[in-house]
């Protein structure tokens, strides 16, 4: 998963604002897994919308998307490399 400073940099690039409170909240060590629960996305986004506005709610969603891209991007790269190795081995 991207580090906190990477999430903040992405927010700054998108919005010109850090939204540090959003990123620190979602990545708080004691509740990190609970706060990445996709079944709670609507409620959590609404919480950020009420506290900080629509843009903050969107940054919460982008945080989750960036985490997914990081986690699954590594898996896809690994599977692609394994596939290429298998194809080479079996003459494909």
Secondary structure, DSSP 4 states (H G I P E B T S, - for coil): ---HHHHHHHHHHHHSS--HHHHHHHT-GGGHHHHT-GGGHHHHHHHHHHHH-HHHHHHHHHHHHHHHHHHHHHHHHHHHHHHHHHHHHTT-
